[in-house]
Amino acid sequence: MAYSPQKTNVDQVWAGKWGNDIGWLLTEYEALEPDPNYTFTGRRMPSKDAWPIVELSNGPKIGDLPQLIQNLINSTWKRAEPAKDATRSAGFAIGARGQTMTLPSTDTYHSQVRPTRSNINVVFGSKTHIADDWKLFEQIKRVNAVTYRGDTRSPAEVISRRRGFYPPNTRTDQYYLEHGIYDGFSDYLQRRYRRTLTLDEFRQALHSAAPSEEDKKLVVDYMMWRKICEREAVHLGRMVSNECLKGYISTARAIDTSITFGSGYNQKPGWLYLTVVHGGFVVPWGQQTIWGSEEAEIAQWGPVPADRIVGFRHIDTWAPDGPIYIRKSFRKKEPKAFKYMFQVMSGMLPA
């Protein structure tokens, strides 16, 4: 007999150990007991590619590629660089309202490298340092689907205060600047110029008037690196290899992937989120395809706003525990997707 989802005692949820993490969200979500026919205990992680794409029954129409990407496809991207060993004779000035600062140029030309290092193995159709294989977007499947995303932050933080998930290139907080941005930029300087940059030097150059010649050179390099990264923000293949300063939110069709990320690689408690993506890009599977990876990703261009976070469950380091919280409107609007995702969040494996 099929299991019918049962609501958890609301008083117990409010008084429970996740009360502060959930806050007022029980007005929009219902807390359900997991299906007892399934469990995460003793489970062997299946292949990420075994998980199906769970498409929406009532998603919006998927039209042509977003205009920004289409403009890039229709453009002619050319990479112009000075000849090897060329020198630059003068610096250039930046400033506003009559106040300028002359920024020195690098005396010796250093061959360009990719702005960010690849964190995973990704197959690229182009070997150029700066992405120029934009036309491959025409081969990427797009879907309206329900997916997973893991995060160590609580639902009260992600849904109530942050109002959803936002891509890396929109972040301006100090933590991301000193961890994500600094890590990427210092790695770029090391690979291109063999220059070591400390976090204190990075802070000084960005938060001071760049008084020294070395600080001025650092500001120049930083501005140029940011511009290169902005050019690749919409490139799906470069996002798959490294999310730093990209314009996508990465979600997964494999629940185990999100459990791992949500628990900080099984090091601490976290949260598993159920997300709705509209016009998401299905990252090709495997290492024999262009822009392929083995992460079973569906990438959302732009943010996943709070109203498209339709479920969540606590992760106790290695596996979900406690109730399954589902947005009431999602259960009503997408009953088929709700049933499948509810079973998977209870521990069901792909058929």
Secondary structure per residue as TSV (DSSP state, phi and psi in degrees):
chain	resnum	aa	ss	phi	psi
A	1	M	-	360.0	134.8
A	2	A	-	-66.1	141.9
A	3	Y	-	-81.5	135.3
A	4	S	-	-102.3	120.8
A	5	P	-	-52.9	134.4
A	6	Q	E	-113.9	137.3
A	7	K	E	-73.9	141.7
A	8	T	-	-78.0	150.2
A	9	N	-	-58.8	116.0
A	10	V	H	-61.0	-39.0
A	11	D	H	-60.7	-38.7
A	12	Q	H	-66.9	-36.5
A	13	V	H	-66.1	-45.6
A	14	W	H	-62.5	-38.7
A	15	A	H	-86.7	-7.2
A	16	G	S	-74.3	-177.6
A	17	K	T	-73.3	-9.7
A	18	W	T	-106.6	11.3
A	19	G	H	-55.8	-47.2
A	20	N	H	-69.7	-28.8
A	21	D	H	-74.8	-23.1
A	22	I	H	-102.2	-35.8
A	23	G	G	61.9	-133.7
A	24	W	G	-84.8	5.4
A	25	L	G	-65.3	-15.3
A	26	L	G	-67.6	-8.6
A	27	T	G	-75.9	-21.0
A	28	E	T	-111.7	-21.6
A	29	Y	E	-116.5	150.1
A	30	E	E	-108.8	140.0
A	31	A	E	-92.2	119.3
A	32	L	E	-117.2	142.1
A	33	E	E	-70.3	134.9
A	34	P	-	-59.4	152.1
A	35	D	-	-63.7	119.1
A	36	P	T	-69.9	-7.5
A	37	N	T	-75.8	-9.4
A	38	Y	-	-129.5	160.6
A	39	T	-	-156.7	155.7
A	40	F	-	-95.3	-6.0
A	41	T	T	-69.6	129.4
A	42	G	T	68.5	16.0
A	43	R	-	-77.4	142.3
A	44	R	-	-103.6	126.3
A	45	M	-	-63.6	121.6
A	46	P	-	-76.3	170.0
A	47	S	-	-59.4	137.8
A	48	K	G	-60.8	-30.1
A	49	D	G	-74.6	-11.3
A	50	A	G	-74.3	-18.4
A	51	W	S	-79.2	131.6
A	52	P	-	-77.1	165.5
A	53	I	-	-86.0	120.6
A	54	V	E	-94.7	99.9
A	55	E	E	-85.9	152.9
A	56	L	-	-77.3	147.7
A	57	S	S	-84.9	-24.9
A	58	N	S	-127.3	37.3
A	59	G	-	-77.5	163.7
A	60	P	-	-69.8	161.1
A	61	K	-	-65.5	135.6
A	62	I	-	-96.0	111.3
A	63	G	-	-92.0	-147.8
A	64	D	S	-68.1	173.4
A	65	L	S	-56.2	148.8
A	66	P	-	-49.3	143.4
A	67	Q	H	-57.0	-36.6
A	68	L	H	-61.0	-45.0
A	69	I	H	-68.7	-40.8
A	70	Q	H	-60.3	-39.1
A	71	N	H	-61.0	-38.3
A	72	L	H	-67.9	-40.5
A	73	I	H	-62.3	-39.6
A	74	N	H	-79.7	-9.5
A	75	S	S	-86.4	159.5
A	76	T	-	-100.4	111.1
A	77	W	-	-94.4	120.0
A	78	K	-	-126.6	141.7
A	79	R	-	-107.1	113.7
A	80	A	-	-109.0	119.4
A	81	E	-	-131.4	151.5
A	82	P	-	-62.5	159.7
A	83	A	-	-65.4	157.0
A	84	K	T	-58.8	138.3
A	85	D	T	70.3	10.9
A	86	A	-	-68.1	155.8
A	87	T	B	-119.1	159.0
A	88	R	-	-114.4	128.0
A	89	S	-	-86.3	-21.1
A	90	A	-	-147.0	162.1
A	91	G	-	-90.0	-166.8
A	92	F	E	-143.1	163.4
A	93	A	E	-112.1	144.7
A	94	I	E	-129.6	158.6
A	95	G	E	158.2	177.9
A	96	A	E	-149.5	153.9
A	97	R	T	53.5	41.2
A	98	G	T	82.1	-3.6
A	99	Q	E	-105.6	116.0
A	100	T	E	-124.2	159.8
A	101	M	E	-133.4	125.3
A	102	T	E	-80.6	124.0
A	103	L	E	-106.1	123.9
A	104	P	-	-73.2	149.3
A	105	S	-	-88.9	159.6
A	106	T	-	-72.4	133.3
A	107	D	S	-68.4	-40.6
A	108	T	B	-113.7	136.4
A	109	Y	-	-75.3	135.8
A	110	H	-	-117.1	131.0
A	111	S	-	-54.9	141.4
A	112	Q	-	-66.2	148.3
A	113	V	-	-128.6	168.3
A	114	R	-	-62.9	140.3
A	115	P	S	-62.9	-33.1
A	116	T	S	-129.4	145.0
A	117	R	-	-78.4	141.3
A	118	S	-	-72.1	130.0
A	119	N	S	-86.9	-22.0
A	120	I	S	-134.7	166.8
A	121	N	-	-74.5	120.1
A	122	V	-	-131.2	136.2
A	123	V	-	-89.1	123.1
A	124	F	-	-111.2	140.1
A	125	G	S	-74.9	-22.7
A	126	S	-	-114.4	137.8
A	127	K	-	-97.2	3.1
A	128	T	-	-67.2	152.8
A	129	H	S	-69.1	-36.8
A	130	I	S	-103.7	131.5
A	131	A	-	-57.1	130.0
A	132	D	-	-137.4	12.1
A	133	D	-	-102.3	51.0
A	134	W	G	-67.5	-28.1
A	135	K	G	-65.4	-18.2
A	136	L	G	-65.8	-14.2
A	137	F	G	-57.9	-28.3
A	138	E	G	-64.7	-17.9
A	139	Q	G	-94.6	-5.5
A	140	I	-	-88.6	126.5
A	141	K	-	-72.2	144.5
A	142	R	E	-124.6	143.3
A	143	V	E	-143.7	158.2
A	144	N	E	-99.1	117.7
A	145	A	E	-147.6	166.1
A	146	V	E	-104.7	129.3
A	147	T	E	-136.1	-177.4
A	148	Y	E	-119.7	154.2
A	149	R	E	-149.5	132.7
A	150	G	E	-99.5	144.5
A	151	D	E	-155.9	140.8
A	152	T	S	-76.3	-14.8
A	153	R	S	-79.0	150.8
A	154	S	-	-78.7	162.1
A	155	P	H	-58.4	-36.2
A	156	A	I	-61.4	-36.1
A	157	E	I	-75.6	-50.9
A	158	V	I	-70.0	-46.7
A	159	I	I	-89.3	-48.3
A	160	S	I	-77.9	-48.4
A	161	R	I	-90.5	-44.5
A	162	R	S	-85.4	-17.9
A	163	R	-	62.0	37.1
A	164	G	E	121.6	-172.1
A	165	F	E	-101.5	132.7
A	166	Y	-	-123.1	143.4
A	167	P	-	-67.0	157.7
A	168	P	G	-56.8	-33.7
A	169	N	G	-74.6	-1.5
A	170	T	G	-101.1	-6.2
A	171	R	-	-81.4	135.4
A	172	T	-	-128.5	6.6
A	173	D	-	-70.7	156.3
A	174	Q	H	-63.7	-37.1
A	175	Y	H	-60.7	-46.9
A	176	Y	H	-68.1	-36.0
A	177	L	I	-61.6	-42.3
A	178	E	I	-88.4	-9.9
A	179	H	I	-116.0	-64.2
A	180	G	I	-66.2	-53.1
A	181	I	I	-68.7	-48.6
A	182	Y	H	-59.1	-44.5
A	183	D	H	-59.2	-44.4
A	184	G	H	-68.0	-43.3
A	185	F	H	-70.4	-42.7
A	186	S	H	-65.1	-35.0
A	187	D	H	-67.0	-39.3
A	188	Y	H	-61.9	-46.0
A	189	L	H	-61.5	-38.4
A	190	Q	H	-68.4	-42.7
A	191	R	H	-72.3	-35.9
A	192	R	H	-89.7	-43.2
A	193	Y	H	-112.3	-3.2
A	194	R	-	57.6	36.2
A	195	R	-	-107.2	131.3
A	196	T	-	-94.7	128.5
A	197	L	-	-119.2	122.9
A	198	T	-	-86.7	160.7
A	199	L	H	-63.5	-37.5
A	200	D	H	-63.9	-40.6
A	201	E	H	-64.4	-39.3
A	202	F	H	-63.2	-46.0
A	203	R	H	-62.1	-44.8
A	204	Q	H	-61.5	-44.4
A	205	A	H	-66.8	-35.5
A	206	L	H	-82.1	-30.5
A	207	H	H	-105.9	5.1
A	208	S	S	-117.2	-176.9
A	209	A	-	-86.7	17.4
A	210	A	-	50.3	62.9
A	211	P	-	-70.4	-33.0
A	212	S	S	-93.0	162.8
A	213	E	H	-62.7	-39.2
A	214	E	H	-64.9	-39.2
A	215	D	H	-64.0	-39.7
A	216	K	H	-64.7	-41.6
A	217	K	H	-62.6	-38.0
A	218	L	H	-64.9	-41.2
A	219	V	H	-61.7	-42.8
A	220	V	H	-59.3	-50.3
A	221	D	H	-61.8	-38.9
A	222	Y	H	-64.9	-44.5
A	223	M	H	-62.1	-41.9
A	224	M	H	-66.9	-40.8
A	225	W	H	-63.0	-41.9
A	226	R	H	-62.5	-39.6
A	227	K	H	-65.1	-39.9
A	228	I	H	-63.7	-43.4
A	229	C	H	-64.4	-37.7
A	230	E	H	-62.9	-37.4
A	231	R	H	-62.6	-30.0
A	232	E	T	-99.9	5.8
A	233	A	T	-59.5	-30.9
A	234	V	T	-97.1	-1.3
A	235	H	-	-80.3	115.7
A	236	L	H	-63.1	-43.3
A	237	G	H	-63.1	-41.9
A	238	R	H	-70.2	-30.4
A	239	M	H	-64.9	-42.6
A	240	V	H	-60.4	-38.5
A	241	S	H	-76.4	-32.5
A	242	N	-	-162.7	120.3
A	243	E	-	-79.1	-8.0
A	244	C	T	-54.2	120.7
A	245	L	T	62.6	22.2
A	246	K	-	-91.5	165.2
A	247	G	S	-101.2	18.5
A	248	Y	E	-112.3	154.7
A	249	I	E	-105.3	127.6
A	250	S	E	-91.4	124.7
A	251	T	E	-124.4	169.3
A	252	A	E	-130.4	147.0
A	253	R	S	-91.9	-9.4
A	254	A	-	-99.2	115.1
A	255	I	H	-64.1	-33.7
A	256	D	H	-64.2	-33.4
A	257	T	H	-60.0	-45.7
A	258	S	H	-71.7	-32.5
A	259	I	H	-62.6	-41.9
A	260	T	H	-63.3	-47.5
A	261	F	H	-67.9	-39.3
A	262	G	H	-66.3	-21.5
A	263	S	T	-104.5	17.0
A	264	G	T	59.3	47.2
A	265	Y	T	60.1	47.9
A	266	N	T	62.0	34.3
A	267	Q	T	-107.0	-19.6
A	268	K	S	-159.6	163.0
A	269	P	-	-62.9	154.4
A	270	G	E	-161.2	-155.1
A	271	W	E	-140.1	142.8
A	272	L	E	-105.1	125.9
A	273	Y	E	-112.8	146.1
A	274	L	E	-104.2	118.1
A	275	T	E	-119.6	148.6
A	276	V	E	-106.7	124.8
A	277	V	E	-111.1	139.3
A	278	H	E	-111.1	119.6
A	279	G	E	66.2	32.9
A	280	G	E	-66.8	148.9
A	281	F	E	-91.9	121.6
A	282	V	E	-82.5	108.7
A	283	V	-	-68.7	124.8
A	284	P	-	-56.2	145.9
A	285	W	B	-89.9	140.2
A	286	G	S	92.2	172.1
A	287	Q	S	-97.0	3.1
A	288	Q	S	-103.4	7.6
A	289	T	S	-117.5	158.3
A	290	I	T	-68.6	132.9
A	291	W	T	59.5	24.3
A	292	G	-	-78.4	153.3
A	293	S	B	-147.3	176.5
A	294	E	S	-116.0	38.8
A	295	E	S	-107.7	-6.7
A	296	A	-	52.9	51.9
A	297	E	E	-91.9	149.5
A	298	I	E	-125.7	115.0
A	299	A	E	-96.8	129.0
A	300	Q	E	-98.7	119.6
A	301	W	E	-73.2	125.7
A	302	G	S	84.4	-170.2
A	303	P	-	-78.0	161.7
A	304	V	E	-106.5	99.0
A	305	P	E	-66.6	165.9
A	306	A	G	-57.8	-36.9
A	307	D	G	-72.0	-8.5
A	308	R	G	-105.8	12.9
A	309	I	E	-95.4	102.2
A	310	V	E	-103.7	3.2
A	311	G	E	-171.6	163.2
A	312	F	E	-162.2	159.3
A	313	R	E	-152.7	143.0
A	314	H	E	-69.8	146.5
A	315	I	E	-115.2	124.8
A	316	D	E	-99.0	73.2
A	317	T	T	68.5	-62.6
A	318	W	T	-106.7	-23.4
A	319	A	E	-153.8	156.1
A	320	P	E	-63.7	148.9
A	321	D	E	-144.4	167.1
A	322	G	E	77.3	-170.7
A	323	P	E	-67.6	164.1
A	324	I	E	-102.9	121.4
A	325	Y	E	-99.5	123.3
A	326	I	E	-125.4	134.7
A	327	R	E	-63.9	129.4
A	328	K	H	-59.6	-40.7
A	329	S	H	-67.0	-32.4
A	330	F	H	-68.4	-43.0
A	331	R	H	-60.4	-37.8
A	332	K	H	-75.1	-40.2
A	333	K	H	-81.4	-33.8
A	334	E	-	-127.0	66.7
A	335	P	H	-61.5	-35.7
A	336	K	H	-68.7	-47.7
A	337	A	H	-65.8	-38.1
A	338	F	H	-59.0	-47.9
A	339	K	H	-59.3	-45.9
A	340	Y	H	-66.8	-47.4
A	341	M	H	-67.2	-33.9
A	342	F	H	-62.5	-42.0
A	343	Q	H	-67.4	-40.5
A	344	V	H	-66.6	-40.0
A	345	M	H	-70.6	-12.7
A	346	S	H	-87.6	-16.5
A	347	G	T	125.9	3.4
A	348	M	-	-65.3	140.8
A	349	L	-	-95.8	157.6
A	350	P	-	-65.7	146.1
A	351	A	-	-66.8	360.0
